[in-house]
Each structure stands twice: as structure tokens, then as C-alpha cells.
């Protein structure tokens, strides 16, 4: 998967939008400011132009496939907090992934959400897009701290866990929300599930080796073995072993070989 993404990035990376999450957050805040200065009778028609409407999209109003993410929180204070929070998350994802992969994650998630909304008839909402961004950031930087309401320091993993529990309760109380939740978080599942599965499988292999190691007796019993050369810490006590992306152990000698 990484090699495919690297090839795509080398070919298409120049088309990526830098700071995509920050741009969406900024445009959402600008939309709120515009709505505040419009006459009351003009606000509803203006906002209606941005709403995800399946019937109108099928009639040709294609901009609604993405314009819904610009619909702001009606309260200026909470809208500003959301703006700052999304800028923080977006900057972290840009640093960890780069602009191309952030674009692929966010736009791919929006495409999946739009496809699900068109097929099943639910209305797409910016909340789902922002949840996928939050979960990605919390997975990459679980112990990063934020100041909740600019006062209380909280680790981002707890914010994500609270959000996940809220979504689970929403789905449990009204199962119809399971469909939009699935499509909204499909990008997160695609990106992070393989690594999670590899991690669990590796942990199981390590636990199995440790059990055999601790239960065995005599010389020649080893705990680590290089996937490339087959050497163990018994063959060379100076060897150091690391686990690669595939979950295989590679010794320090083979890691430096071209």
C-alpha cells in the first residue's frame, strides 16, 4: 500500500491542495461571517445553496457534493473554537502525512460519504468529515494535548474516544445512523485497519514466542530471529532486532544492507 501511495504521490503530488483541512475550516468561518452580515430574509436561501440535496444534485447542481462542508455552526463562539481546532488537526496531519495523503484522505472520505448519501438518501453533514479528521489525528498523535475551551488540558485520544462513544450511542439509539457513520468513516477504516490488524498479529506472535521461550530450557533457545538471514540472538548476542511494516523482525546487519 505504501509503495502504491508513494508512486501516486510522485505523479500527482503537485496537484495536492496544501493545508486542505485548514482551508475548509477557514471557508466555513467566512461563510458564517457572510451569513451574519446578510439580511435575515437572505440568509436561508444563501445557506440552502450549500446544503447536500440528493434531488438537486441529480438535477445537475454538482457543487452540493462538497459545498455542505462550508455550512457553519450558527454560534460564533463555538464556530471559532471549531475553526481553531480544525486548523490544529489539519496542521498535524500535514506534518505527519504530507499534503497529498491528507488530500487523498479528506477528499476520499467526502467522496465515500457523498456516494453513500446519494445511494441511501441520507443528508451528508460536515460533522462526519470532521470526525474522520479527528480520529486520524488521534491515531497518529494519541498523547497530544489540547486546551479544551482554551482552559482544560486534555489528551486528544480522550476527545476522540468521547466522540466515538457519542457516535456509538447515536447509532445504538437510532440504527439508521449506522449507514452514514460507516460511509463517513470508511476512509479511516481503509487507512488504519491494516496497521491495527498487523499490530495485533505481531503482538500475538511475540506473545507466542515469549511463552515458548520462557517454557523452554537448554542452549539454543532464541526469542528473536531475522527474517532475512535467519540469525538469532543466540548466534550473535550483539545483533539488534527491529520489526518492519510487514511485522517481520530484521537484524541490525540486514537493515543496513542495500
C-alpha positions in Angstrom: 0.0 0.0 0.0 2.8 2.4 0.9 4.6 1.8 -2.4 1.4 2.5 -4.3 0.8 5.7 -2.4 4.4 6.7 -3.0 4.1 6.2 -6.8 0.8 8.2 -6.8 2.3 11.0 -4.8 5.3 11.2 -7.1 3.0 11.6 -10.1 0.1 13.5 -8.7 1.5 15.2 -5.6 1.9 18.6 -7.4 -1.9 18.8 -7.7 -2.5 18.5 -3.9 -4.0 21.4 -2.1 -1.7 22.5 0.8 -3.5 22.8 4.1 -6.8 21.4 2.9 -8.3 20.9 6.3 -7.3 24.4 7.3 -8.8 25.8 4.1 -12.1 24.1 4.7 -12.2 25.4 8.3 -11.4 29.0 7.1 -14.1 28.9 4.4 -16.6 27.7 6.9 -15.8 30.6 9.2 -16.0 33.0 6.3 -19.4 31.6 5.4 -20.6 32.3 8.9 -19.4 35.9 8.8 -21.1 36.4 5.4 -24.4 34.9 6.8 -24.2 37.3 9.8 -24.0 40.4 7.5 -26.8 39.3 5.2 -30.3 40.4 5.8 -32.4 37.9 7.6 -34.6 37.1 4.6 -31.4 36.4 2.5 -29.7 34.0 4.9 -31.8 30.9 4.4 -31.7 31.0 0.6 -27.9 31.5 0.7 -27.4 28.6 3.1 -29.8 26.5 1.1 -27.4 26.7 -1.9 -24.8 24.8 0.2 -26.9 22.0 1.6 -26.4 18.5 0.3 -29.6 17.8 -1.5 -29.8 14.5 -3.4 -32.7 15.5 -5.7 -31.0 18.8 -6.7 -27.6 17.1 -7.2 -29.2 14.6 -9.6 -30.6 17.6 -11.5 -27.1 18.9 -12.1 -26.2 21.0 -9.0 -22.9 19.1 -8.5 -21.3 21.7 -6.2 -23.5 20.4 -3.4 -21.4 17.3 -3.4 -18.8 19.3 -1.4 -20.3 22.7 -0.5 -22.1 21.2 2.6 -18.7 21.2 4.5 -18.8 25.0 4.4 -22.1 25.2 6.3 -21.0 26.7 9.7 -22.0 26.3 13.3 -24.6 29.0 13.9 -23.0 30.2 17.1 -19.9 32.5 16.5 -18.1 31.4 19.7 -18.4 27.7 19.0 -17.7 28.2 15.3 -14.4 30.0 16.2 -13.4 27.2 18.6 -14.2 24.6 15.8 -12.1 26.7 13.4 -9.1 26.8 15.7 -9.5 23.1 16.5 -9.6 22.0 12.8 -6.6 24.2 11.9 -4.7 22.4 14.7 -5.7 19.0 13.4 -5.0 19.8 9.8 -1.5 21.1 10.6 -0.8 17.9 12.5 -2.0 15.7 9.6 0.0 17.8 7.1 3.1 17.3 9.2 2.6 13.5 9.6 1.3 12.6 6.1 2.1 15.5 3.7 -0.4 17.4 1.6 -1.1 14.6 -0.9 -2.1 12.0 1.6 -4.2 14.4 3.5 -6.0 15.4 0.3 -6.5 11.7 -0.5 -7.9 11.0 3.0 -10.2 14.0 3.2 -11.4 14.1 -0.4 -11.7 10.3 -0.5 -13.8 10.4 2.7 -16.0 13.1 1.3 -16.5 11.1 -1.9 -17.4 8.0 0.1 -19.9 10.0 2.2 -21.4 11.6 -0.9 -21.7 8.2 -2.6 -23.5 6.7 0.4 -25.8 9.7 0.7 -26.7 9.5 -3.0 -27.4 5.8 -2.8 -29.2 5.6 0.6 -30.8 9.1 0.6 -29.3 10.5 3.9 -28.0 14.0 4.0 -24.2 14.5 4.2 -23.0 16.7 7.0 -19.7 18.4 7.7 -19.7 16.8 11.2 -18.9 13.4 9.7 -15.9 14.7 7.7 -14.5 16.4 10.8 -14.9 13.2 12.8 -12.8 11.3 10.3 -10.1 14.0 10.6 -10.2 13.9 14.4 -9.9 10.1 14.5 -7.0 10.1 12.1 -5.1 12.8 14.2 -5.8 11.0 17.4 -4.5 7.7 15.9 -1.3 9.4 14.8 -0.8 11.6 17.9 -2.8 10.0 20.7 -1.0 11.8 23.6 -1.0 15.2 22.0 -2.7 17.7 24.4 -5.2 20.4 23.6 -6.7 23.1 25.8 -10.4 22.4 25.9 -12.2 25.7 25.6 -8.7 27.3 26.0 -8.6 26.2 29.6 -8.5 22.5 30.4 -5.6 20.4 29.1 -6.9 17.1 27.6 -5.1 14.4 25.6 -6.6 14.2 22.1 -7.2 10.4 22.5 -9.8 11.1 25.1 -11.5 13.7 22.9 -11.6 11.1 20.1 -12.8 8.4 22.5 -15.6 10.6 23.7 -16.6 11.4 20.1 -16.5 7.6 19.2 -18.7 6.8 22.2 -21.1 9.6 21.2 -21.4 8.2 17.7 -21.9 4.6 19.1 -24.7 5.8 21.4 -26.3 7.7 18.4 -26.2 4.6 16.3 -27.5 2.4 19.2 -30.4 4.7 19.9 -31.2 5.2 16.2 -29.7 2.4 14.0 -30.4 4.4 10.8 -27.3 6.5 11.6 -25.1 3.4 11.2 -25.2 3.9 7.4 -23.8 7.5 7.3 -21.4 6.6 10.1 -20.0 3.7 8.0 -19.6 5.8 4.9 -18.2 8.8 6.7 -15.5 6.7 8.5 -14.8 4.3 5.6 -11.6 6.3 4.8 -10.4 5.9 8.4 -11.1 2.1 8.3 -9.2 1.7 5.0 -6.2 3.7 6.2 -5.8 2.4 9.7 -7.4 -1.1 9.9 -4.5 -2.9 8.1 -1.9 -1.4 10.5 -4.1 -2.3 13.5 -4.5 -5.9 12.3 -0.8 -6.2 11.7 -0.1 -4.8 15.2 -2.4 -7.3 16.8 -1.0 -10.2 14.8 2.6 -9.2 15.7 1.6 -8.9 19.4 0.2 -12.4 19.2 3.3 -13.8 17.6 5.5 -12.0 20.2 3.4 -13.4 23.0 3.6 -16.9 21.5 7.4 -16.7 21.1 7.8 -15.4 24.6 5.7 -18.2 26.0 7.8 -20.8 24.1 11.0 -19.0 25.2 10.1 -18.9 28.8 8.8 -22.5 28.8 11.8 -23.9 27.0 15.1 -25.0 28.6 18.6 -25.6 27.5 21.0 -24.0 25.0 19.9 -22.8 21.6 16.6 -21.4 22.6 16.1 -18.0 20.9 13.5 -15.2 21.1 14.4 -13.1 18.1 15.1 -14.3 14.5 15.9 -12.3 11.5 13.5 -12.8 8.6 16.3 -12.2 6.0 19.4 -14.1 7.2 17.8 -16.3 9.8 20.2 -15.4 12.6 19.1 -15.2 16.2 20.4 -13.5 19.4 21.9 -16.9 20.2 24.0 -16.8 17.0 25.2 -13.3 17.7 24.4 -11.6 21.0 25.4 -8.2 19.5 22.6 -8.3 17.0 19.7 -5.9 17.5 16.3 -6.7 16.0 13.6 -4.3 14.8 10.1 -5.0 13.3 9.3 -3.7 9.8 5.9 -2.6 8.4 5.1 -6.2 7.5 5.6 -7.4 11.1 8.9 -9.3 10.3 12.0 -9.0 12.5 15.1 -7.7 10.8 18.5 -7.8 12.4 20.8 -4.7 12.6 23.2 -6.2 10.0 20.5 -6.8 7.4 18.9 -3.4 8.0 22.0 -1.6 6.7 22.3 -3.8 3.6 21.1 -2.2 0.3 
